[in-house]
Structures are given as C-alpha cells and as structure tokens.
Amino acid sequence: MVTTYPWERINPLEFNDGVLYLPAMVELQPRLPDWGHPGIRERVNHDRPHGIKGARLLCLLCMRGRAERGKPPAPVWLTFVDDSRKPHFRHEDGRSPHAEHEPETDIHKALKEREARTWGAAGALEVDIEVWRPRARRRPDVLAVGPELTIAGEIQHSKVEARTVQARQKALRKAGDRVVWTTDLPAGDIGFMHLVPHLAVPTVKDYRFYLHEPELAIASGTTVFERQRCGWPDIWNGSSPRCPVTRKMIPCGGWHLYPSLNPSAYQQRPVDPTAHFPYGPQPHLDHLLEGILHGQWLPYRRSKRVTWIPADDYDNVVAERGGDINQAETAPARRRDRGAGRACEVRAGTTVQSTPEQVASPVCLTCREPTNNRDRSGLPRCASCCDWLGVT
C-alpha cells in the first residue's frame, strides 16, 4: 500500500498551476517535457487507481480557486486518462479539463515558437517560454522582456468562455505585463476575444505554415488611420458622417483621423530603418510583435472591441475619441443590469437610474377600496363586502 501525503496539509497557494502527485509530493506540469520530472509519467500511469478512490492526484488550480474565493478547503481529485490522441487529467466532479493540464497542439506549439523567435530577433533582452509569474499566478505561453516593456504572449487555439480570457488578461496585467493574444480561429469564432488586445492570423491546418511563412498576415486585430476632412464616413460609427469630436451631424470643417480599410494607409507609414521586421504590403505578425515590444503599437478600446493602433496616432485618437491604455487592457465584461438612459445623458454623466416600479395594492371588486383580503373564491374583496354578500 502506497502512503500518500494528507491533502488537508496542502496549501494550494504555495504551488503553481499544475497537478499535485501526492505519493511523491511533486507538482506535475503536463505542458512541459516529461511533465517537468523525467520518468514520472510512467510512474503515475501505473500507480492506480486514481480519482477519489486512489486519492493520488489533486487539481491545484481548482483548490487555489476555492482558497481565493474564501471557500473552505476541499480536495479536487483527478484521474489521468492515457489517451493516445489526447491524454488529459479528468476531474472526478465532471468539469472540463483545464487548458493548463492538457498537452498543446502542434499549431499551439508552432505559434508559441514563432513569437519567441520573433521577439528574440527583435531585440528582447530575455525571452522565456512557459515561465511562472508569481504575482499573476499564471504561466504565459511566451514572456519577452524588452528595454521598456514586458510582454506576455498568449496563444488561443481553442474556443473558451470570454470570462476565462478576461480573467487571465486581468491577472497578467496586474503583474505588470502588456498582454498580446494570438489566435488562428476563424473570424466567426473569436467574439470572446474582442475585449482583449488580440491578433488573428489565417486558419491553416498545417502547423508548419506558422513556422515558415515569411510574412504571416494579420486577419484582424489592428487598425490604421488616414486624415480626412470632417464628414468622412466613419467605419467605427456605422459609416456615419457624424463629427468624431462634436458628435454632431454637421461637419465642423476640421481634419480628423478616421479608421481606414485602405491598404495605402498602412503602406505609406514612415519607414523605421532600425526595424528588424519592416512592414510589408499588409500587416504581418512579426512586424506587429516587434512594434508591440518597443511600444510602437498600443491597445485601444473602441466600444466593445480592443484593437492595436500605431503609437504615433494614439494621442490624436484619444484626444478626439477618448479612452486610454488602461481601459483597453482591463476591459471588463459589459454589465447589463443597469438602468437605461439617453446617450447624451450617459456622455454628460447625468444618467438617471431607473427605480423599480411600485406594485399597487389590489382593490375590492365591490366597493373599489384597497384591500388585501380575499373571498372564498380567491377574489379581492374587503371583509365588510364579504359579510354583506355572504362570501366570507
């Protein structure tokens, strides 16, 4: 019989985000080679049973979540499923496996390698893969330390809930990292990423494409601008000619920066002679990653979406349309339990919150006076009328 360490003495806040193997008291990292401990996978696979009966594998992520929410300690047992196609750790309570406890796909690995290689060539002082961030209590896919900024690169190859992405964004931002999300999901499947700074690349099944394509095109996630006279159709406002400064339909006569789909608006940007990855005919991943590392592209939130815009246009866009970097990097989910108000009142900060309507008391069907009394049929009647009609 194998003696295991009692789970009651485990403090999940003292560990990372892996799986705790109690007989050896080691933390397994399923995304690292050999789970971070050579030979441990074979031992775990043969040391059965797992789950509640075996009491050998604990989910540190779930237990840490309970501790952070102030809930009493409780074990969350796992079972290792040695599937040839997708080995994973299954929760005994039926919830889906954590992404941190599943092996990465070839596409995920390829995009992660591409980002690390790009930042290393672009002048990052240090580039690490899957390094633990104690303050964020997260392990970003790639961490690049630049001359002025620390960038956390996150690869999102599968569709998850928006709150999961936003929680991870918030944690890494709290640690002082600027986060850039990269996804290969189709345009119709990335709605859950609209509130975080992201870059979308084409969807290709062959992972080697992401490793060897010289200029990996950006499908969405960036915005460039062109200066036009007021009254130009604004694609951020449904192609309306409304002035972005005064918010009026009457043109102010000035010049403004308008988001543009014109390829020349990107191609005519000033050339940076020091750039290792200069821009091409269209935005590509290496150029954006280098620019983000050196602060040449900044996140900006417009309505319900966050996009990357050139830093030399940022101050003018903020001056005309409002917003700031903090709003873009910490964009919370939109609340839907607030009272409605006119758009002009919302902008002026004078929105009047709606109050619950008062429910009127029922009235007697005979004398029409307010009453809470009921007759034998359940109809509202006052006691006097019930006695008079004999329907008490």
C-alpha positions as CSV (number, residue, x, y, z in Angstrom):
1,M,0.0,0.0,0.0
2,V,1.3,3.4,-1.0
3,T,1.3,6.1,1.7
4,T,0.3,9.5,0.5
5,Y,0.6,12.9,2.0
6,P,-2.6,14.1,3.6
7,W,-4.4,16.6,1.4
8,E,-5.5,18.6,4.5
9,R,-2.0,19.8,4.9
10,I,-1.7,21.1,1.3
11,N,-1.8,24.9,0.8
12,P,-2.6,25.4,-2.9
13,L,-1.3,29.0,-2.8
14,E,2.2,27.6,-2.3
15,F,2.2,25.8,-5.6
16,N,1.8,26.8,-9.3
17,D,-0.9,25.7,-11.7
18,G,-0.1,22.1,-12.2
19,V,-1.3,18.7,-10.8
20,L,0.0,17.5,-7.4
21,Y,1.1,13.9,-7.3
22,L,0.7,13.1,-3.6
23,P,2.8,9.9,-3.3
24,A,5.9,11.7,-4.5
25,M,4.8,15.2,-3.4
26,V,5.8,16.7,-6.8
27,E,3.9,19.1,-9.0
28,L,3.3,17.9,-12.5
29,Q,3.3,20.3,-15.4
30,P,1.5,18.5,-18.3
31,R,2.7,21.1,-20.9
32,L,6.4,20.6,-20.1
33,P,8.5,17.7,-21.5
34,D,8.2,14.7,-19.2
35,W,5.8,16.8,-17.1
36,G,8.8,18.6,-15.6
37,H,10.1,15.4,-14.0
38,P,11.8,12.6,-16.1
39,G,10.2,9.2,-15.7
40,I,7.3,10.5,-13.6
41,R,4.6,9.9,-16.3
42,E,5.2,6.1,-16.4
43,R,5.0,6.0,-12.6
44,V,1.8,8.0,-12.5
45,N,0.2,5.9,-15.2
46,H,0.9,2.6,-13.4
47,D,0.2,3.9,-9.9
48,R,-3.5,3.3,-9.9
49,P,-6.4,3.7,-9.0
50,H,-6.7,7.5,-9.4
51,G,-9.6,9.7,-8.6
52,I,-11.5,9.7,-5.3
53,K,-10.7,6.1,-4.6
54,G,-7.0,6.4,-5.2
55,A,-6.5,9.9,-3.7
56,R,-3.3,10.4,-5.6
57,L,-3.8,13.4,-8.0
58,L,-5.0,16.8,-6.9
59,C,-6.1,19.7,-9.1
60,L,-4.1,22.7,-7.7
61,L,-6.0,25.2,-9.9
62,C,-9.4,24.3,-8.5
63,M,-8.2,24.2,-4.9
64,R,-6.5,27.5,-5.4
65,G,-9.7,29.0,-6.8
66,R,-11.6,27.9,-3.7
67,A,-9.0,29.4,-1.4
68,E,-9.0,32.7,-3.3
69,R,-12.8,32.9,-3.1
70,G,-12.7,32.3,0.7
71,K,-14.3,28.8,0.5
72,P,-13.4,26.0,2.9
73,P,-10.6,23.6,1.8
74,A,-11.8,20.6,-0.2
75,P,-9.9,18.1,-2.3
76,V,-10.5,18.1,-6.1
77,W,-9.3,14.7,-7.3
78,L,-8.1,13.9,-10.9
79,T,-7.7,10.8,-13.0
80,F,-5.1,10.6,-15.7
81,V,-6.6,9.3,-18.9
82,D,-3.7,8.0,-21.1
83,D,-5.5,8.5,-24.4
84,S,-3.2,8.1,-27.5
85,R,-4.9,11.0,-29.2
86,K,-5.5,13.4,-26.3
87,P,-4.1,12.4,-22.9
88,H,-5.6,14.5,-20.2
89,F,-6.4,14.8,-16.5
90,R,-10.1,14.2,-15.9
91,H,-12.0,15.9,-13.0
92,E,-14.0,13.5,-10.8
93,D,-16.7,16.2,-10.4
94,G,-17.3,16.2,-14.2
95,R,-16.0,19.7,-15.1
96,S,-13.9,20.1,-18.2
97,P,-10.1,19.7,-18.0
98,H,-8.1,22.9,-17.6
99,A,-6.1,24.0,-20.6
100,E,-3.0,24.1,-18.4
101,H,-3.4,20.4,-17.8
102,E,-3.7,19.3,-21.4
103,P,-0.9,18.8,-24.0
104,E,-0.5,21.5,-26.5
105,T,-1.4,21.0,-30.2
106,D,1.2,21.3,-32.9
107,I,-0.3,24.6,-34.0
108,H,-0.2,26.0,-30.5
109,K,3.5,25.0,-30.2
110,A,4.3,26.5,-33.7
111,L,2.7,29.9,-32.9
112,K,4.5,29.9,-29.5
113,E,7.8,29.2,-31.1
114,R,7.1,31.8,-33.8
115,E,6.5,34.5,-31.1
116,A,9.6,33.6,-29.1
117,R,11.8,33.6,-32.2
118,T,10.4,36.9,-33.4
119,W,10.9,38.7,-30.0
120,G,14.4,37.3,-29.7
121,A,15.4,38.6,-33.1
122,A,13.6,41.9,-32.5
123,G,15.8,42.9,-29.6
124,A,14.2,41.4,-26.5
125,L,16.6,41.3,-23.5
126,E,15.2,38.0,-22.4
127,V,12.6,35.5,-23.8
128,D,11.1,32.6,-21.8
129,I,8.5,30.0,-22.6
130,E,6.0,28.8,-20.0
131,V,7.6,30.7,-17.2
132,W,5.7,31.1,-13.9
133,R,4.6,34.6,-13.0
134,P,4.1,34.6,-9.2
135,R,2.3,37.9,-8.9
136,A,-0.2,36.9,-11.7
137,R,-0.3,33.2,-10.6
138,R,-0.2,32.4,-14.3
139,R,2.2,30.9,-16.8
140,P,2.0,32.8,-20.1
141,D,3.0,30.9,-23.2
142,V,5.8,33.4,-24.0
143,L,7.3,36.2,-21.9
144,A,9.5,38.8,-23.5
145,V,11.4,41.4,-21.6
146,G,12.1,44.5,-23.7
147,P,14.1,47.6,-23.0
148,E,11.0,49.3,-21.6
149,L,8.1,46.8,-21.6
150,T,7.5,43.3,-20.5
151,I,5.2,41.4,-23.0
152,A,3.2,38.3,-22.2
153,G,2.2,36.4,-25.3
154,E,-0.8,34.1,-25.1
155,I,-1.8,31.7,-27.8
156,Q,-5.5,30.8,-28.1
157,H,-6.1,27.9,-30.4
158,S,-9.4,26.7,-28.9
159,K,-12.7,28.5,-28.2
160,V,-13.3,29.2,-24.5
161,E,-15.5,31.4,-22.4
162,A,-14.9,35.2,-22.6
163,R,-14.7,35.4,-18.8
164,T,-11.8,32.9,-18.8
165,V,-9.8,35.0,-21.2
166,Q,-10.6,38.2,-19.4
167,A,-9.6,36.7,-16.0
168,R,-6.2,35.7,-17.5
169,Q,-5.8,39.1,-19.1
170,K,-6.5,40.8,-15.8
171,A,-4.1,38.6,-13.8
172,L,-1.2,39.2,-16.2
173,R,-1.9,42.9,-16.4
174,K,-1.8,43.0,-12.7
175,A,1.7,41.6,-12.8
176,G,2.8,44.5,-15.0
177,D,2.8,42.7,-18.3
178,R,1.3,44.0,-21.6
179,V,-0.6,41.1,-23.0
180,V,-1.0,40.2,-26.7
181,W,-3.3,37.4,-27.6
182,T,-2.7,35.5,-30.9
183,T,-5.3,33.2,-32.3
184,D,-5.8,31.2,-35.5
185,L,-9.5,30.7,-35.0
186,P,-11.9,31.8,-37.9
187,A,-13.4,35.3,-37.7
188,G,-16.8,34.0,-36.6
189,D,-15.3,32.2,-33.6
190,I,-13.3,35.0,-31.9
191,G,-16.1,37.1,-30.5
192,F,-14.9,36.0,-27.0
193,M,-11.6,37.8,-27.6
194,H,-12.9,41.1,-28.7
195,L,-12.4,42.7,-25.2
196,V,-8.7,41.8,-25.0
197,P,-5.8,43.0,-27.2
198,H,-5.5,40.3,-29.8
199,L,-4.1,39.5,-33.3
200,A,-5.8,37.0,-35.6
201,V,-3.8,35.0,-38.2
202,P,-5.2,32.9,-41.0
203,T,-6.7,29.5,-40.1
204,V,-4.4,26.8,-41.6
205,K,-4.4,23.1,-40.7
206,D,-0.7,22.5,-41.3
207,Y,1.3,23.8,-38.3
208,R,4.4,24.2,-40.5
209,F,2.8,27.2,-42.2
210,Y,3.0,29.2,-39.0
211,L,6.7,28.4,-38.6
212,H,8.0,29.0,-42.1
213,E,5.7,31.7,-43.7
214,P,7.9,34.7,-44.1
215,E,5.2,37.3,-43.6
216,L,2.3,35.8,-41.6
217,A,-0.6,38.0,-42.4
218,I,-2.8,39.6,-39.8
219,A,-6.5,38.9,-40.5
220,S,-7.9,41.2,-37.7
221,G,-6.9,43.0,-34.6
222,T,-5.2,46.1,-36.0
223,T,-6.4,49.5,-37.1
224,V,-4.7,52.2,-39.2
225,F,-5.9,55.7,-39.8
226,E,-6.0,58.4,-42.6
227,R,-6.5,62.1,-42.1
228,Q,-9.7,63.4,-43.8
229,R,-11.9,66.4,-43.7
230,C,-14.8,66.2,-41.2
231,G,-17.8,64.5,-42.7
232,W,-15.8,61.4,-44.0
233,P,-17.7,58.1,-43.4
234,D,-16.6,56.8,-40.1
235,I,-16.5,52.9,-40.1
236,W,-16.3,52.9,-36.3
237,N,-19.7,54.6,-36.2
238,G,-21.5,52.6,-38.9
239,S,-20.1,54.7,-41.8
240,S,-21.9,57.8,-40.3
241,P,-20.6,61.3,-41.3
242,R,-21.0,62.4,-37.7
243,C,-18.1,64.5,-36.4
244,P,-15.9,62.3,-34.1
245,V,-15.2,65.4,-31.8
246,T,-18.5,67.3,-31.5
247,R,-20.7,64.1,-32.2
248,K,-22.9,66.3,-34.4
249,M,-24.1,65.5,-37.9
250,I,-23.0,69.0,-39.1
251,P,-19.3,68.9,-40.2
252,C,-17.0,71.1,-38.1
253,G,-14.8,71.9,-41.0
254,G,-11.6,70.5,-39.4
255,W,-9.5,67.5,-40.2
256,H,-9.6,64.2,-38.2
257,L,-8.1,60.8,-38.1
258,Y,-10.5,58.2,-39.4
259,P,-10.0,54.4,-39.2
260,S,-9.3,53.1,-42.7
261,L,-9.5,49.9,-44.7
262,N,-7.4,51.5,-47.5
263,P,-4.2,49.4,-47.9
264,S,-2.2,52.6,-48.7
265,A,-3.0,53.9,-45.2
266,Y,-0.7,51.1,-43.9
267,Q,1.8,51.1,-46.8
268,Q,2.5,54.8,-46.6
269,R,3.6,54.8,-43.0
270,P,7.1,56.1,-42.2
271,V,9.8,53.5,-42.6
272,D,11.7,52.6,-39.5
273,P,15.4,51.9,-40.6
274,T,16.1,50.1,-37.3
275,A,13.2,47.6,-37.6
276,H,14.3,44.0,-37.9
277,F,10.9,43.2,-39.4
278,P,9.8,46.1,-41.6
279,Y,6.2,46.3,-42.6
280,G,5.1,44.7,-45.9
281,P,2.2,45.2,-48.3
282,Q,-0.1,44.3,-45.4
283,P,0.2,44.0,-41.6
284,H,2.1,40.8,-40.7
285,L,2.7,39.1,-37.3
286,D,6.4,39.6,-37.0
287,H,6.2,43.4,-37.6
288,L,3.3,43.8,-35.1
289,L,5.1,41.8,-32.4
290,E,8.3,43.8,-32.8
291,G,6.3,47.0,-32.7
292,I,4.4,45.9,-29.6
293,L,7.6,45.0,-27.8
294,H,9.0,48.5,-28.4
295,G,5.8,50.4,-27.7
296,Q,5.2,51.3,-31.4
297,W,1.7,49.7,-31.4
298,L,-0.7,50.3,-28.5
299,P,-4.0,48.7,-27.5
300,Y,-7.1,50.9,-27.9
301,R,-10.7,50.1,-26.9
302,R,-13.5,51.2,-29.1
303,S,-17.0,50.3,-27.9
304,K,-16.9,46.5,-27.4
305,R,-13.6,45.8,-29.2
306,V,-9.9,46.3,-28.5
307,T,-7.6,46.8,-31.4
308,W,-3.9,47.7,-31.8
309,I,-3.2,51.1,-33.3
310,P,0.1,52.9,-34.2
311,A,1.6,54.8,-31.3
312,D,2.2,57.9,-33.4
313,D,-1.6,58.2,-33.9
314,Y,-2.5,57.3,-30.4
315,D,-2.6,60.7,-28.7
316,N,-4.6,62.2,-31.5
317,V,-7.2,59.4,-31.5
318,V,-7.5,59.6,-27.7
319,A,-7.9,63.4,-27.9
320,E,-10.7,63.2,-30.4
321,R,-12.5,60.0,-29.3
322,G,-11.5,59.5,-25.6
323,G,-10.2,56.3,-24.0
324,D,-6.8,55.3,-22.7
325,I,-4.4,52.3,-22.5
326,N,-5.7,51.2,-19.0
327,Q,-9.2,51.0,-20.4
328,A,-8.1,48.8,-23.3
329,E,-6.0,46.4,-21.2
330,T,-8.5,45.9,-18.4
331,A,-11.8,46.0,-20.4
332,P,-14.3,44.3,-18.2
333,A,-17.4,42.5,-19.4
334,R,-20.3,44.9,-20.1
335,R,-22.8,44.9,-17.3
336,R,-26.4,44.5,-18.4
337,D,-28.2,45.1,-15.0
338,R,-28.0,48.9,-15.1
339,G,-30.8,51.3,-15.8
340,A,-31.2,52.6,-19.4
341,G,-30.5,56.2,-20.2
342,R,-30.3,58.6,-23.2
343,A,-26.9,58.7,-25.0
344,C,-26.5,62.4,-24.3
345,E,-27.1,61.8,-20.6
346,V,-24.5,58.9,-20.5
347,R,-21.9,61.1,-22.1
348,A,-22.7,64.0,-19.7
349,G,-22.7,61.7,-16.7
350,T,-26.2,62.7,-15.7
351,T,-28.0,59.4,-16.4
352,V,-30.9,58.9,-14.1
353,Q,-31.0,55.3,-12.9
354,S,-34.4,53.7,-13.2
355,T,-36.1,52.6,-10.0
356,P,-38.3,49.6,-9.5
357,E,-42.0,50.3,-10.1
358,Q,-44.2,50.1,-7.0
359,V,-46.8,47.4,-7.2
360,A,-50.3,48.8,-6.4
361,S,-52.4,47.1,-3.8
362,P,-55.5,45.2,-5.0
363,V,-58.9,46.8,-4.7
364,C,-62.2,45.3,-3.6
365,L,-64.3,44.3,-6.6
366,T,-67.4,45.7,-4.9
367,C,-66.6,49.0,-3.2
368,R,-63.3,49.6,-5.1
369,E,-61.4,50.3,-1.8
370,P,-57.8,49.0,-1.4
371,T,-57.7,45.7,0.4
372,N,-55.5,42.6,0.9
373,N,-58.5,40.4,1.9
374,R,-59.8,37.6,-0.4
375,D,-63.2,35.9,-0.6
376,R,-63.8,32.2,-0.7
377,S,-63.2,32.2,-4.4
378,G,-59.8,33.9,-4.1
379,L,-61.0,37.3,-5.5
380,P,-60.1,40.6,-3.8
381,R,-62.9,41.8,-1.6
382,C,-62.9,43.6,1.7
383,A,-64.2,41.9,4.9
384,S,-67.3,44.2,5.0
385,C,-68.3,43.3,1.4
386,C,-67.7,39.6,2.0
387,D,-70.1,39.7,5.0
388,W,-72.7,41.7,3.1
389,L,-72.5,39.3,0.1
390,G,-72.1,36.1,2.3
391,V,-68.9,35.0,0.5
392,T,-66.6,35.1,3.5
